[in-house]
């Protein structure tokens, strides 16, 4: 019979596994963590994701209900260059926030990064949500709710795929970055010339966003530490927002062509 430094009795190999399998201060990668640590991390991460979505919805509702929101929308999309400036600003903010969040040690800094990113997304969505509301009022149809439900269904299915298979989709990263740069380039060119990218581009971007959900969810499980649940929720929120953006654009495109 032997004893550990904490006086845990070890009589069999199974006792040794139990004694070393669940350290209370485990701070390694999620994929290598004991089952209880992984479950706790997933619960914390998705609880924060739900909280971020709720804050986003509340902020967006408040902005849309603000008198003079039409002026904000007009300022953001008045000219192609103004909208390009908004998009570039959002990309820069997103990258800076992501870098801050990933390098942050304190939870306070991580929460600040998440808050800034949710606020930036709420502002970016103002014109798109505004147009969707106009469509709903003029056509007497529901667009926002079906788009939101469709987004959550796709996001949920892809999340289940990652969590059940435990497959590492990090190999998608390089391709997604190249495709993302190409998409941004196309958007800028078409905005400058006042052209519509059309249905095929929107469908391609829905697929692109879906692959990003796989990529980020896999990254969270394979390349994040168990104490990075706030940063993980930020990454998942970013992929969820991107997916919602293009599903909502797809819905608007279908209604605009069908009426």
N, C-alpha and C positions, 0 to 999 in steps of 0.2 A: 504494500500500500504506500502511496506517495501523496503529497499535498502540494497545492499551488501556493503562491505567495499570499493569496487571499484566503487560505485555509479551506479551499474547496476540495473535498475528498474525491480522488480519482482512482477507481478500482478497475475500470475497463477502458478499452479504446473509445467506446461511445461516450464515456464520461469526459474523456479528454476533448472530443469534438464539441460536446455541449459547453465545456468550460471555455473554449477558445473561439466559438462560433458567433457569439453575440456580445462583443465588447460594447459597453455603454457609451464610450466616447469615439466610436467608429466614425472616421471622416474620410474614408476612401471613396472610390468610384461606386456609383449606385449599383452597377452590374455585379460588383464583387462583394457587396454588402450582404450581411445575413438577411434572411427573408423578412424578419420583423422590421429591420431598418429600411428595406426597400419599400415595404407596404406603407410605412410611416412617411417616407419621402414622397411617394406617389400621392398620398392623401393630402399632405401639406401643399404640394405643387398644384394639384388640381383645385384645391380649396382657394388658393391664391388666384388661379386662373378665373374661377367663377367670380371672385371678388373684383378682379380687373374688368371683366365683362360687365358686371353690374355698374361699376363706376363709369365705364364708357357709355353705357345706355343712359345713365342719369345725366352725364355731361352733355351728350348729344341731344337729349330731350330738352334740357335747359337752354342750349344754344338755339335749337330750332324754335323754341317758344319765345325767344327774345325779340322784342320789337326792333325792326330794322335789320333782321337777319338777311333780308334780300340784298342790302347794301354790302354785307360781308361776302355773300356769294358772288355778287357782281365784281367786287374788288379782287377776289381770288381767281376768277375766270374771265375777267374783262378782255384780256388779249391772250394769245397763245404764250407769249413770253411771261406774262404774269403767272399763268398756271404752271409753266415750266419752272419758274422760280420757286413756287410753292412746293412742287415735287422734289426739286433739288434740295431745298431746305429741309424737307421731311427726311430725305435719305441721309443727309448729313447728321441731323439730330438723332436718327435711328442708330447710325454707326457709332456716334459718340456715346450715346446712352448705353449701347451694347458693350462697348469697351470699358466704360466706367463700371457697369454692373459685373462684368466678368472678372475685373481686377479688384473689385471691392472686397474688403475683408469684413467690414461691419455690416450688419443687417440694415442699419439706418441708411447707408449709402445705396444699398440694393433697393430698398423701398423707394428712395428718392428717384432712382433711375426708372423703376416701374411706373411711378406716378407721372413723371415727365413724358414717358412714352405713351401712356394711355391718353394723356391730355393732347399730345401731338396727333394721335390717331383720331381723336374726337374732332379736332379742327380740320384735319384732312378730309374727313368724311362729310363735312357740312354741305358742300355743293351736291354731292351724290345723293345724300339723304333728302335734301331739299327738292331735287328733281323727282325723286321717287314719291315724295308726298304730293307734289303737284299732279303726277300721273294718277295717284290714288284718288285725289279729289275730282279731277276732271273726267276720269274714265270709270269712276265708281268701282274700283277693283282693289284687291289686296295684293301688294307687292312686297313690302318690307317683311311681313311675318313669314310668308312662304320662303323668301330668300334666306331669312334667318334660320328657319327650321331645316331647310335643305343644307345649309352650311353646317349646322350642328350634327346632322345625320352623317354627312360625309366625314367630318372631323372625328366623330365618334367611331365610325367603322375603321378608319385608318389608325386610330389610337388603339383599338382592340387588336388589330393586326400586329402592331409593334409589340404590345404588351404580351400577347399570347405566343408569338413566334420568337420573341427576343432577338430578332435579326438586326444586325447593325447596318443601317442604310447610309452610313457616312460616305460611302463611295459615290453617292449622288451629289455630294457637295460641289466638286469642280464643275460638273456639267450644269448644275443649277446656277452657279455664279456666272458662267459664260452665257447661258440662256437669259439670265436676268439682265446682263449688260446689253445683250442684243435687243431684248424687249424694250428697255429704257430708250435705246437708240431709235427704235422704230416709233415709239410714242412721241419722242421729241420731234422727229422729222415730220410725222403726220400732223402734229399740232402746229408746226410752223406753216405747213401748206394747207391747213384747215381741212384735212381729210379725215374720214372715219375709217378706223382700222377694221371694222366689220365683224361679222359673226365668227368666222374661223379664228381670228386672233383672240377673241374673247374666250372661245372654247379652249384654245390652246393655253390661255392663261389660267383657266380653271384647272386644267391638268397640271400646269406648272405649280400652282398654289397647292394642289393636293400632294404633289411630290415633296414640296417644302414641308408639309405637315408630317409626312413620313420621315423626312430628314431630321427635322428638329425634335420630333418625339423620340426617335432613335438616339439622337445625340444626348438628349436629356438622360436616357437610361444607360448609355454606354460611356459617356465622356464628362458627365457632371458628378460632382461630389455630393454626398448626402446632406451637406449643409448649404447647398446652393439652390434650395427650393424656390426662392424669390426670383433668382436669375432664370431658373428653368421656366417659371410661370410667364416671365417676360418673353422668352423665346417662343413658347407655345401661343401666347396671345398674339404675337407678331404674325405667326403663320395662320392663325384663325382669322385675323383681321384681313389678311391678304386674300384668303379664300372667300370671305364674305363680300369683299369689294367686287370680285369678278363674278360671283354668282348673282349679286345684285345688278351689276352691269348687264349680265346675260338676260336677266328678267326684264330689265328696262328695254333692251334691244328687241326682245321678242314682242313685248307689248307695243313698242313704237312702230314696229313693222306690221303688226296684226290689226291695228286700228286705223 
